[in-house]
Amino acid sequence: MAAITRQTFHNSLEELQQQILRMGSMVEQTIARAVESLARLNAEMAQAVIDGDKIIDDMELKIEQECLRLLATQQPMARDLRKIVAGFKIITDLERMADYASDIAQITLRIVATGQPLIKPLIDIPRMAELAQEMVKQSLDAYVRGDVELAYNIAKADDQVDMLHNQIFRELLVYMMEDPKTISQATYLLFVSRYLERIADHATNIGEEAIYLVTGERKELND
C-alpha cells in the first residue's frame, strides 16, 4: 500500500512539472506575440496578448493549489519538498513575465493610438525577446532535468540581455536629443526594453530554483 501511495505521489509530482512546463510554454509564446505586435504595430495582436493574461493567471492559481495539496497531504521531505517549493516560486516568476508581456502589448496600443510609425526599425528589442524566451525554456529544462550546469549558463544569456538593454538605452537617448518629437515614443520603447530585461531576470530566478532543487543551496545568478 505504501509503495502504491508513493508511486501516486511521484506521478503527481511529474504532472505538477508538466503543468509548470505548459505555463512556461504559454509565457514564451506571449512574449513573442507581444513583441511581434509592437514590431508590426498590430493592435489586434496586442489586445489578444492582454486578454490572454487572464489564462496565465488562472494557470498560476491552479498550480499553486496543487502545490498546496501535495504539501498538505503528502508532507514531502528533502528533494521532493524542494521540488514543490521551487514550483511555487517558478510560477510566480512566470506570472510576472506574462504581466510584462501584457505591459508591452499595452505600449503597442498606445503607439498605435498616436497614428505614428515606429521611429526606427526594431532590431535589438526582438533580439532581446528571443534571448529572453530561450532563457525561459532553458531555465524550465534545468528545473525539470535537475541540470545545474544549464542553470548557470542562463546567467551568461542574462548578461547579453543586459548589454542589449544598455545599447538600446544609448541609441534611443540619441534619438531624443536629436529630435524632441521622438521623446514620447522613444520613452515607450525604453520601457519595452526594460520589461524584457526584467523578464530575463525572472528567467534567471528560475535557474536559481533549479540549482536549489539539486543542491539545497541558494545561489545568486544575477550578480
Backbone as a ProteinNet text record, in pm:
[ID]
protein_1_A
[PRIMARY]
MAAITRQTFHNSLEELQQQILRMGSMVEQTIARAVESLARLNAEMAQAVIDGDKIIDDMELKIEQECLRLLATQQPMARDLRKIVAGFKIITDLERMADYASDIAQITLRIVATGQPLIKPLIDIPRMAELAQEMVKQSLDAYVRGDVELAYNIAKADDQVDMLHNQIFRELLVYMMEDPKTISQATYLLFVSRYLERIADHATNIGEEAIYLVTGERKELND
[TERTIARY]
82.6	0	86.2	193.1	282.5	348.6	385.4	450.8	356.8	229	130	111.7	103.7	88.2	207	326.7	448.5	449.6	408	405.5	303.6	190.6	88.4	142.5	220	280	377.7	462.6	559.5	489.8	380.3	303	247.2	204.2	151.9	261.1	382.5	495.6	528	525.1	552.2	445.9	321.3	213	226.9	271.2	294.6	398.5	507.2	611.3	558.6	475.6	419.5	329	255.4	171.1	257.2	368.1	459.1	519.6	556.1	610.9	508.3	382.1	277.7	258.7	263	252.6	371.7	490.3	609.7	603.6	553.9	541.2	446.5	337	241.9	304.6	385.7	453.2	551	626.7	718.8	643.9	530.6	451.9	398.3	361	306.7	412.1	534.8	644.3	664.8	668.5	690.7	580.5	455	343.3	339.8	376.3	375.9	475.7	596.6	698.8	664.5	605.9	563.6	454.5	363.2	256.9	316.4	425.5	492.4	563.4	637.4	712.8	619.8	501.4	405.5	301.4	306.5	203.6	64.8	46.1	-77.4	-160.7	-262.4	-344.4	-422.5	-469.6	-548.1	-462.3	-340.4	-249.8	-216.3	-194.5	-163.4	-279.1	-400.3	-517	-532.5	-499.1	-506.2	-408	-289.7	-191.8	-247.7	-306.7	-363.4	-475.6	-563.4	-675.9	-626.7	-518.1	-466.9	-398.2	-368.8	-301.8	-386.7	-518.2	-609.5	-591.8	-566.9	-548.2	-424.8	-318.3	-194.9	-214.5	-289.4	-320.6	-396.2	-490.9	-568.4	-479.5	-384.8	-291.9	-206.9	-160.7	-81	-161.1	-285.7	-370.4	-391	-416.5	-439.5	-315.6	-198.5	-74.2	-43.4	-68.4	-46.6	-132.4	-257.6	-347.3	-297.4	-242.1	-188.4	-64.8	19.6	135.8	91.8	-8.2	-58.9	-118.1	-189	-248.6	-140.7	-35.9	71.8	143.9	164.9	229.7	144	13.9	-76	-100.4	-109.7	-147.6	-29	85.2	198.6	312.7	317.4	424.4	561.9	597.9	722.1	846.3	954.6	1081.9	1189.5	1301.2	1422.5	1392.2	1439.2	1429.9	1285.6	1197.7	1057.6	997.7	1034.4	986.8	1041.4	1169.8	1231	1167.4	1129	1066.6	935.3	858.5	730.1	752.1	844.6	875.1	926.4	1015	1066.3	952.8	860.7	745.7	664.2	642.7	572.2	636.6	767.7	838.3	843.8	857.6	867.2	739.4	624.7	500.4	479.6	532.5	525.3	609.3	730.1	815.4	750.3	690.5	625.8	508.8	433	319.1	365.7	476.7	530.1	579.3	640.8	683.5	563.2	454.2	333.7	279.7	290.2	246.4	329.7	460.9	546.9	513.8	484.5	444.9	316.3	223.1	99.1	127.4	224.3	263.1	318.7	396.7	449.6	335.1	235.9	119.9	42.8	35.8	-30.5	42.2	174.4	253.2	226.4	212.6	176.7	48.7	-52.2	-180.2	-163.7	-77.9	-56.9	11.9	109.8	178.4	85	7.2	-90.1	-187.7	-229.2	-327.8	-274.1	-141.7	-84.3	-91.2	-107.6	-111.6	24.2	129.8	264.2	335.2	423.7	503.6	612.2	677.1	790.1	902.3	970.7	1077.6	1199.9	1207.7	1317.8	1275.2	1334	1306.7	1354.3	1276.3	1313.1	1407.7	1527	1628.1	1669.2	1716	1765.6	1653.1	1537.1	1425.8	1379	1356.5	1322.6	1433.1	1559.3	1670	1664.8	1635.8	1618.9	1506.7	1398.1	1283.3	1319.7	1393.9	1436.7	1525	1618.5	1705.9	1625.3	1531.4	1450	1366.1	1307.5	1227.6	1314.2	1433.6	1523.2	1565.3	1583.6	1617.1	1503.9	1380.9	1265.6	1266.1	1283.7	1284.1	1397	1518.1	1632.1	1620.2	1567.4	1553.4	1454.5	1347.1	1249.1	1306.4	1384.1	1452.3	1546.2	1618.8	1711.5	1635.8	1518.9	1435.5	1388	1333.7	1276.6	1385.6	1499.8	1607.5	1706	1693.9	1791.1	1930.4	1938.5	2065	2126.8	2221.5	2283.7	2367.1	2439.3	2523.5	2439.6	2326.5	2238	2186.1	2156.9	2108.8	2213.1	2338.4	2444.5	2463.7	2441.8	2456.7	2355.9	2242.7	2138.4	2189.7	2278.7	2334.4	2413	2476	2551.1	2456.6	2344.3	2245.2	2187.7	2172.6	2121.6	2216.6	2346	2444.5	2426.4	2394.6	2371.7	2249.3	2145.6	2024	2054	2130.7	2167.3	2246.3	2337.1	2415.6	2325.5	2229	2136.4	2051	2008.5	1928.5	2006.3	2132.7	2216.2	2238.2	2253.1	2272	2147.8	2031.8	1905.5	1887.6	1922.9	1911.7	1994.9	2118.6	2207.5	2155.2	2109.9	2062	1938.1	1843.6	1720.6	1746.6	1844.3	1881.1	1927.9	2004.1	2050	1929.7	1833.5	1713.4	1643.2	1628.7	1556.3	1629.9	1762.5	1840.6	1837.9	1836.5	1840.5	1704.2	1596.9	1462.9	1365	1331.4	1240.3	1104.9	1065.3	937.3	936.3	1054.6	1062.3	1058.5	1059.5	1075.4	967	843.4	732.9	747.8	764.1	774.5	904.4	1013.1	1140.1	1129.6	1055.7	1034.4	957.4	854.6	779.6	873	958.5	1048.5	1150.9	1190.6	1279.1	1209.1	1080.1	1003.3	999.1	978.5	974.9	1106.6	1216.6	1348.1	1364.9	1318.5	1327.2	1241.9	1123.9	1037	1102.7	1165.8	1233.2	1352.8	1421.5	1533.4	1484.5	1368.3	1311.2	1263.5	1208.1	1169	1289.8	1402.3	1525.4	1568.9	1552.5	1586.5	1500	1372.8	1283.4	1321.3	1364.9	1412.2	1535.4	1621.8	1739.4	1697.9	1591.7	1539.5	1500.3	1440.7	1401.3	1525.8	1631.7	1758.3	1808.9	1792.8	1834.2	1752.9	1625.2	1541.4	1585.9	1631.8	1682.4	1805.4	1893	2012.5	1973	1877.9	1828.8	1770.3	1698.3	1636.1	1740.7	1851.5	1954.7	2044.1	2084.5	2187.5	2132.3	2011.5	1956.6	2016	2093.6	2157.6	2103.4	2097	2053.1	2172.6	2168.2	2275.4	2220.6	2292.2	2251.6	2317.8	2236.6	2289.1	2285.7	2226.3	2212.3	2322.7	2426.3	2534.7	2610.4
-121	0	126.2	123.6	238.4	263.6	153.2	166.8	230.2	192.6	248.5	398.1	432	572	654.7	595.6	664.5	688.3	586.6	599	704.3	707.9	808.3	949.2	963.8	1093.1	1135.5	1042.8	1075.4	1107.2	1037.4	1070.3	1212.4	1249.3	1384.6	1488.7	1457.8	1549.3	1568.1	1458.5	1467.2	1550.8	1531.5	1609.8	1757.1	1784	1921.3	1986.5	1915.8	1969.1	1992.8	1903.7	1920.9	2044.2	2069.1	2189.3	2315.9	2312.3	2426.4	2448	2337.9	2349.1	2406.6	2365	2419	2569	2607.7	2750.2	2825.5	2767.7	2831.2	2845.5	2742.8	2748.2	2859.7	2874.6	2980.8	3118.2	3130.6	3257.7	3290.2	3189.9	3211.5	3266.7	3204.1	3247.6	3388.9	3419.7	3552	3660.6	3632.5	3728.3	3753	3644.5	3656	3736.8	3709.9	3780.2	3927.4	3955.2	4094.3	4177.5	4124.3	4198.6	4203.6	4097.2	4099.6	4204.6	4214.3	4315.5	4454.9	4475.7	4605.6	4629.3	4529.9	4544.7	4570.5	4510.6	4526.3	4634.8	4692.9	4787.8	4729.8	4608.2	4533.6	4537.7	4620.8	4639.4	4513.4	4441.7	4320.2	4215.4	4198.6	4102.7	4146.3	4275	4327	4302	4325.4	4304.6	4157.1	4068.1	3924.6	3886.3	3949.1	3923.9	3969.5	4087.1	4141.6	4052.2	4010.1	3924.2	3788.4	3738.2	3606.6	3602.2	3718.5	3721.9	3655.6	3663.9	3602.2	3450.3	3391.1	3246.4	3205.6	3282.6	3251.4	3271.7	3374.9	3394.7	3274.2	3222.1	3106.2	2982.1	2967.6	2854.7	2862.8	2984	3001.7	2957.9	3000.5	2966.1	2815.9	2750.9	2606.8	2531.5	2571.5	2504.2	2530.8	2652.5	2685.8	2596.8	2577	2491.5	2347.5	2300.2	2164.5	2152.9	2254.5	2254	2245.3	2324.2	2323.3	2188.1	2127.7	1995.7	1891.7	1893.7	1796.7	1817.9	1942.7	1971	1922.8	1945.4	1911.3	1761.4	1692.9	1551	1456.2	1499	1407.4	1437.3	1560.2	1601.4	1556.2	1602.8	1557.3	1603.5	1533.1	1564.4	1582.8	1642.9	1653.8	1707.6	1635	1687.1	1703.1	1612.1	1624.8	1753.9	1787.1	1912.2	2031.4	2025.8	2136.1	2152.1	2040.1	2045.7	2123.2	2102	2172	2318.5	2343.9	2482.2	2560.8	2497.8	2562.9	2589.7	2495	2512.8	2635.3	2655.1	2773.9	2901.1	2910.9	3032.4	3047.8	2936.7	2941.9	2997.2	2952.4	3001.2	3149.1	3197.3	3341.1	3418.2	3366.4	3430.6	3427.7	3316.3	3305.4	3403.3	3415.8	3507.9	3652.1	3686.6	3822.2	3845.9	3745.4	3759.3	3788	3716.7	3737.1	3878.1	3928.4	4066.3	4165.5	4142.7	4232.4	4224.4	4104	4089.6	4167.7	4161.3	4237.7	4387.6	4429.9	4571.8	4615.4	4527.1	4557.9	4573.4	4485.1	4493.3	4623.4	4666.3	4793.5	4909.9	4903	5006.4	5005.9	4885.8	4878	4955.8	4934.7	5004.4	5155.8	5199.9	5344.2	5405	5333.2	5384.7	5382.7	5275.3	5268	5384.8	5418.5	5525.8	5661.4	5679.2	5806.6	5820.7	5707.6	5710.8	5730	5722.9	5744.2	5611.1	5605.4	5483.7	5474	5361.6	5346	5440.4	5497	5592.7	5523.4	5391.1	5313.9	5168.9	5095.2	4951.6	4883.8	4790	4721.6	4605.5	4612.7	4508.4	4446.9	4531.2	4481.3	4435.4	4500	4458.7	4317	4283.8	4144.3	4046.2	4089.4	4003.4	3978.5	4082.4	4065.9	3966.8	3979.8	3891.5	3745.9	3723.8	3587.3	3528.4	3608.9	3562.3	3531.8	3619.8	3600.2	3472.8	3450.5	3328.9	3203.7	3206.4	3091.7	3071.1	3180.2	3168.6	3103.4	3139.8	3078.4	2927.6	2889.7	2747.9	2673.5	2729.6	2661.2	2652.5	2757.3	2754.8	2647.6	2631.9	2527.4	2388.4	2376.4	2248.6	2213.8	2314.9	2292.6	2246.4	2303.9	2265.3	2121.7	2086.1	1952.4	1845.5	1876.4	1777.3	1781	1881.7	1895.5	1921.8	2008.6	2034.6	2164.7	2152.1	2268.4	2348	2277.8	2345.8	2432.7	2379.7	2456.7	2580.1	2564.1	2677.3	2788.2	2750.4	2851.5	2920	2846.3	2905.4	3017.1	3009.8	3110.8	3249.1	3253	3381.3	3448.6	3368.1	3424.5	3490.9	3426.6	3485.2	3613.4	3615.3	3735.3	3852.7	3824.8	3930.5	3989.1	3902.2	3950.2	4040.9	4001.8	4084	4220	4220.5	4347.4	4437.1	4376.8	4454.8	4516.9	4438.7	4491.6	4603.7	4586.2	4689	4820.3	4811.1	4930.9	4994.7	4908.8	4958.3	5032	4974.7	5037.2	5171.1	5173.8	5298.7	5408.9	5376.9	5477.9	5524.5	5429.7	5462.9	5552	5517.1	5594.9	5732.8	5739.7	5869.2	5964.2	5912.1	5993.8	6043	5952.7	5992.2	6107.9	6097.5	6200.6	6333.7	6328.9	6452.6	6519.5	6438.4	6494	6543.5	6481.2	6519.5	6505.1	6615	6609.7	6545.9	6544.3	6483.5	6332.3	6274.5	6128.5	6089.9	6188.8	6158.6	6065	6092.1	6010.7	5863.4	5839.3	5700.2	5634.8	5711.1	5655.2	5612.9	5688.8	5653.3	5522.4	5507.6	5381.2	5263.4	5283.2	5175.1	5143.5	5245	5220.8	5134.3	5161.3	5077.2	4932.4	4914.2	4778.8	4706.1	4775.3	4717	4680.1	4768	4741	4620.5	4609.7	4495.1	4363.8	4363.9	4243.3	4209.2	4312	4289.4	4226.7	4269.7	4212.5	4068.8	4041.6	3904.4	3812.4	3857.7	3778.3	3755.8	3857.3	3840.6	3733.4	3732.1	3630.2	3490.3	3481	3351.3	3306.2	3401.7	3370	3321.5	3381.4	3334.5	3187.6	3147	3007.1	2918.8	2967.4	2893.8	2873.9	2976.2	2964.6	2858.3	2848.3	2744.7	2604.8	2594.2	2464.9	2423	2518.5	2489.3	2450.8	2524.3	2494	2353.7	2316.7	2183.8	2073.9	2088.4	1984.1	1990.8	2111.1	2125.3	2159.1	2213	2258.6	2392.1	2457.3	2583.6	2693.8	2813.9	2930	2999	3014.4	3080.8	3201.1	3312.3	3433.3	3432.3	3431.4	3431.1	3568.8	3664.7	3798.4	3894	3843.3	3929.4	3990.3
0	0	0	83.4	90.9	-43.8	-113.4	-243.1	-344.6	-337.9	-429.8	-402.7	-272.8	-234.3	-281.5	-266.1	-307.4	-458	-533.8	-678.7	-721.8	-651.8	-682.2	-659.1	-549.7	-519	-628.2	-671.3	-775.6	-908.4	-935	-1055.1	-1046.1	-925.5	-904.8	-923.1	-876.3	-894.7	-1042.4	-1117	-1260.5	-1331.2	-1291.7	-1351.4	-1314.9	-1191.8	-1149.9	-1239.9	-1265.9	-1353.4	-1494.3	-1542.4	-1676.3	-1682.7	-1576.5	-1572.5	-1575.2	-1501.3	-1499.9	-1638.1	-1705.6	-1840.8	-1938	-1923.7	-2011.1	-1987.8	-1861.5	-1830.1	-1888.7	-1875.5	-1929.6	-2080.2	-2148.4	-2293.8	-2335.5	-2261.6	-2293.2	-2270.4	-2165.5	-2138.3	-2250.8	-2297.8	-2409.9	-2530.7	-2563.1	-2678.2	-2657.7	-2535.4	-2504.4	-2524	-2480.2	-2500.2	-2649.6	-2726.1	-2870.4	-2937	-2901.6	-2965.1	-2925	-2800.3	-2754.4	-2834.4	-2851.9	-2926.3	-3074.6	-3127.6	-3268.2	-3289.9	-3193.8	-3206.6	-3211.7	-3137.2	-3138.5	-3271.8	-3316.3	-3441	-3559.5	-3554.6	-3664.4	-3637.9	-3515.9	-3471.7	-3497.5	-3448.2	-3469.7	-3341.3	-3341.3	-3221.4	-3185.2	-3286.1	-3260	-3188.7	-3235.4	-3172.6	-3029	-3011.6	-2878.5	-2782.5	-2827.7	-2742.1	-2705.5	-2798.6	-2770.1	-2658.4	-2659.3	-2552.9	-2418.8	-2417.1	-2293.3	-2241.9	-2331.6	-2292.2	-2242.5	-2302.9	-2265.9	-2130.9	-2074.3	-1944.2	-1837.1	-1850.9	-1753.5	-1752.3	-1868.1	-1876	-1796.5	-1810.2	-1737.5	-1588	-1549.6	-1407.9	-1351.8	-1429	-1384.8	-1372.7	-1464.6	-1457.7	-1331.3	-1299.4	-1177.4	-1054.9	-1047.5	-932.8	-922.5	-1035.9	-1036.1	-988.4	-1038.3	-999.2	-851.6	-807.7	-666.6	-576.9	-614.9	-536.8	-533.5	-644.9	-648.9	-559.3	-558.8	-469.5	-323.7	-287.9	-150.5	-114.4	-210	-184.9	-158	-237.8	-219.8	-87.1	-50.3	78	194.5	185.8	296	309.4	196.3	200.6	202.8	150	137.4	235.1	286.5	377.2	324	206.3	142.2	217	192.6	256.6	149.2	190.8	109.8	-29.7	-134.1	-270.9	-316.5	-275.2	-313.8	-259	-136.9	-77.8	-155	-187	-261.4	-398.9	-459.9	-592.5	-587.6	-482	-468.6	-432.4	-340.2	-301.2	-421.8	-499.6	-620.4	-718.5	-729	-818.2	-782.2	-650.8	-603.7	-658.7	-643.5	-681.7	-833.6	-904.2	-1050.6	-1112.1	-1065.1	-1124.7	-1096.7	-983.5	-955.8	-1056.7	-1085.2	-1185.6	-1322.6	-1359.3	-1489.8	-1501.3	-1394.1	-1397.3	-1413.8	-1350.2	-1364.2	-1507	-1567.3	-1707.5	-1797.7	-1774.5	-1854.5	-1835	-1712.8	-1687.1	-1768	-1772.8	-1850.4	-1999.4	-2048.4	-2188.7	-2215.3	-2120.2	-2133.5	-2133.1	-2051.8	-2049	-2185	-2248	-2381.5	-2481	-2471.3	-2560.1	-2536.4	-2410.7	-2381	-2449.5	-2449.5	-2516.6	-2666.8	-2724.4	-2866.7	-2894.3	-2809.1	-2828.7	-2817.2	-2725.8	-2709.5	-2831.3	-2885.5	-3004.6	-3124.7	-3138.5	-3248.3	-3240.4	-3118.2	-3099	-3144.5	-3147	-3193	-3344.2	-3412.5	-3558.6	-3623.1	-3543.3	-3595.5	-3619.7	-3720.1	-3741.1	-3634.9	-3628.3	-3536.7	-3578.4	-3481.4	-3512	-3570.5	-3556.4	-3613.2	-3625	-3719.5	-3726.6	-3597.8	-3550.4	-3426.8	-3458.6	-3404.9	-3425.1	-3291.4	-3200.8	-3073.3	-2980.5	-2985.9	-2899.7	-2934.3	-3062.4	-3093.6	-3053.5	-3065.3	-3023.4	-2873	-2797.8	-2653.1	-2622.8	-2696.2	-2673.5	-2702.5	-2811.4	-2845.3	-2735.1	-2687	-2579.4	-2453	-2420.9	-2301.2	-2312.4	-2429.9	-2449.8	-2433.1	-2489.9	-2477.9	-2333.1	-2260.1	-2119.1	-2039.9	-2072.1	-2004.4	-2029.8	-2155.8	-2192	-2121.2	-2125	-2064.3	-1912.1	-1851.9	-1706	-1662.6	-1738.3	-1705.3	-1733.1	-1840.2	-1866.9	-1751.8	-1702.1	-1590.8	-1466.9	-1445	-1330.4	-1342.6	-1457.4	-1475.5	-1475.7	-1539.9	-1552.3	-1435.9	-1350	-1242	-1295	-1396.8	-1466.2	-1413.9	-1322.4	-1260.1	-1361.5	-1447.6	-1546.4	-1639.2	-1684.1	-1770.7	-1696.9	-1569.2	-1489.5	-1482.6	-1464	-1459	-1595	-1703.6	-1836.6	-1862.2	-1792.4	-1810.7	-1771.8	-1671.8	-1628	-1740.5	-1825.7	-1938.1	-2038	-2063	-2153.7	-2094.8	-1963	-1896.7	-1917.4	-1917.8	-1944.1	-2084.1	-2181.9	-2318.1	-2324.9	-2252.5	-2248.6	-2186.8	-2079.9	-2015.1	-2110.9	-2187.6	-2283.6	-2390.7	-2439.7	-2539.8	-2481.4	-2357.3	-2291.1	-2283.4	-2245.8	-2237	-2374.3	-2474.7	-2611.1	-2660.2	-2633.1	-2672.6	-2601.4	-2475	-2398.6	-2462	-2494	-2553.1	-2688.9	-2769.6	-2903.9	-2898.7	-2811.6	-2802.5	-2741.6	-2655.5	-2597.7	-2707.7	-2803	-2916.2	-2997.6	-3022.9	-3096.9	-3026.8	-2895.6	-2821.1	-2822.2	-2815.3	-2816.2	-2952.6	-3057.8	-3193.7	-3241.3	-3191.4	-3234.5	-3117.6	-3051.7	-2935.9	-2967.5	-3094.8	-3130.2	-3107.2	-3095.5	-3075.4	-2928.3	-2840.7	-2697.2	-2645.1	-2680.6	-2628.2	-2667.8	-2799.4	-2844.2	-2797.3	-2798	-2751.5	-2605.4	-2527	-2386.5	-2375.5	-2459.4	-2461.4	-2494.4	-2593.7	-2633.9	-2524.8	-2449.9	-2334.9	-2230.6	-2209.7	-2117.3	-2165.9	-2295.8	-2351.8	-2325.5	-2351.6	-2327.6	-2180.6	-2093.7	-1950.2	-1911.4	-1969	-1938.5	-1981.7	-2098.8	-2145.7	-2057.7	-2010.6	-1919.4	-1788.8	-1742.3	-1619.8	-1643.8	-1762.9	-1795.5	-1787.2	-1841.8	-1835.8	-1691.4	-1607.2	-1465.7	-1400.3	-1434.4	-1378	-1427.1	-1552.6	-1602.8	-1524.5	-1491.7	-1411.4	-1273	-1218.4	-1089.3	-1095.6	-1207.8	-1223.6	-1227.2	-1293.3	-1291.5	-1149.1	-1066.6	-927	-854.3	-887.5	-826.3	-869.4	-994.5	-1042.6	-963.3	-935.3	-856.1	-713.4	-656.8	-522.1	-515.1	-618.8	-621.4	-608.6	-679.1	-681.7	-558.5	-520.3	-416.5	-278.8	-275.8	-148.1	-103.7	-192.4	-161.4	-252.2	-195.7	-272.4	-334.9	-467.7	-540.7	-614.4	-608.4	-680.3	-818.1	-922.8	-1058.8	-1120.9	-1052.9	-1109.6	-1065	-1000.5	-952.2	-1070.6
[MASK]
+++++++++++++++++++++++++++++++++++++++++++++++++++++++++++++++++++++++++++++++++++++++++++++++++++++++++++++++++++++++++++++++++++++++++++++++++++++++++++++++++++++++++++++++++++++++++++++++++++++++++++++++++++++++++++++++

